[in-house]
Amino acid sequence: MKKSSIAVAMMLAMGVTAAQAAETGTLNFSGNVTTTACSIDAASLNTAVNFGTLAKDNILSLPAVGDTNAQLTKPFTIKLADCPADTPISVKFEGGSYYDAGIQGFRDNKTLRQANVAAMIFDAETSAKVTPNEFVSKGVATAGVNDLRYNISLTKWWTGGNTTADGDFSMAINYTMSYQ
């Protein structure tokens, strides 16, 4: 009887020892503290660019998909407030399912070829086309208010049959700001 009690006691002791063994790990935290970050001015949160009434021939006369002209171009500005100096700013423009890789822009929100209108965004300072769905550097902020200037240009996005239907067109393009 004593032998089984000693064996049980030894097994219990081994079990307790095994249960007390543990491994350790490390949690690493990081971040960035800044005095302030730029904020988008309330007037720039929902910007409307109205092209008014356009003659169908103004779009159809464009030589190729992705071409544009001065009559099909309008400026717009995103105003930032309370920016600290020397803060890198990047902007990403997105249009969901209406993104068109062929023109690097956004097509009309209507059904396929109805309006045959697409929009491309250009940096107003450099005239460089802004690549949609990617953060693109807009430079470094100055302290206080910063105006990010762009141009939006219309083009045709489809040349099959070279048609454009009469009617309204609309596009919703979202943008995201990144401050590093």
N, C-alpha and C positions, 0 to 999 in steps of 0.2 A: 503494500500500500504506500509505503513511504517513497518507493521508486516512482510510482505514477504521479504522486504529488510533486516530486522534484522535477519530473519531465514536464508536467503541465506548467509549473512555475517557470521553467527555462523557456518554454515555448511562448508563454505570455510576455516574458521579458524581451524576447527577440522581436515579438510583434510590436511592442511599445517602442522599441528602438527604431524599427523600420518606419513606423508611423511618424516619428519625430524628425526623420531626415527630410530636408526640404532644399529646393533650389532657389537661388536668388536672381533677380533681374534688375534692370535699371530703366527708369522712365526719364526721357529727356524732353524738356520743354524749351521752346524758343519763341521769339517774336520780335517786334519792333515797336518802340515807343517814339511817338512824335508829338510835337506841341499841338499841331492842328493838321487836318487834312483838307484839301480843297473840297468844296461842295458845289453841286450844280445849282446855279441860280434858278429860282422858281420859274422865271420866264422862259428858261431853256428846257424845262422838263418835257413839255409837249409843244414841239415846234411844227408849224404848218407851212409848207411851201406850196403855193398855188401857182400853177402854170397857166391858169385861165383857159381860154379857148384856143386850141391849136388847129391849124389847117392840116388835114390828113397828109397833104403833099409835103409838108415840112418834114414829116417823119419818113414818108416813102421815098423822098428824094435823097435821103442819106445813102451814100454809095455802098456801105457795108454794115453788117451788124457790129455794134460797138462804136461806130462813128457818131459824132454829134456836131452841133454848131452853136453859135452864140445865142440864137433865138431859143434854143432848147436847154439853156443853162441858167440856173438861178443860184445866188449865194445864200448861205445860211451860217449862223454862228451859234456855238455852244458857249455860254458864258459861265465861268467858274468864279467862285467867291472864296474869300478867306484862305487863300493858298499860301503856304510857307514858301519862302524863296528856295530855289534850287531843287524843287521836287520834280522828278521825272514823271511825265504824264503820257499815258497811252490810251487809245480809244479803239473799241471794237464795234463795228456795225454789223447787225445781224437782221436777216429778214425771214427766218424760218424756212418753210418749204418753197418760198419764192426766190431763193437764191439761184442765180444762173451762172454756172461756172464758165460758160462760153464767153460771156461778156464781163465776167468778174463784177457782177452787179446784181440788181434785183428786178424781177419782172412784175408786171401788173398783177394785182391780186385776183383778177377776174379769170374766167375759164380760158385756159390755154391761149389761143391766138386772137382772142376777141379784139383787144385793143392793139396788140403788137407793140407795146410800149414797155421799156425797161429803164432803170435809173442806175447811173454810175456815180460814185462819190469821188471827188478829187480834193486834195489838200490845196486850199486857195493860195498858200504861200509858195509852194513848190510846183504846183500843177501835177503832182504825182497822183496816179490813181490809187485810191485806198483799197487795199485787199480786204474784201468782206470776210467775216467770221474769224478774223485774226486780230490780235492786239497790234496796233501800229503806233509807233512813237510819235508824239506830237511835240516833243521837245521838253524843256525844263521850265517850270513855272517861275514867274516873278512873284514877289510878295504881294498879296491882295487879290485884285481882280485880273482874270486872264480870259481873253477872247480866243476861242479856237475857231478859225475861219475855214469854211469848206465851200465847195461848189457842188451842186447836184445837177447832172446833165442827163437828158433823156436820149434814148436811142431806140432803134428797133431791135428786137431780140430774135426775130424769126424772118428768114427770107424766102421760105418755101411758098411759092405762089405770090410773094411780094404784096400781101394784102394787109390792110389795117381797117378794122370796122369802126364806124362812127359810134360815139358814145363816151361815157365817163371812164376814167381810169383812176386807180388809187393804189398806193403802196404804203405799207407800214414797215418802217425800218427802225429797229431798236438799237440803242447804243449803250455800251458799258464803259465806264471810266475806270482806269487803274492808276493809282498813285503809288509809286515805289518809295 
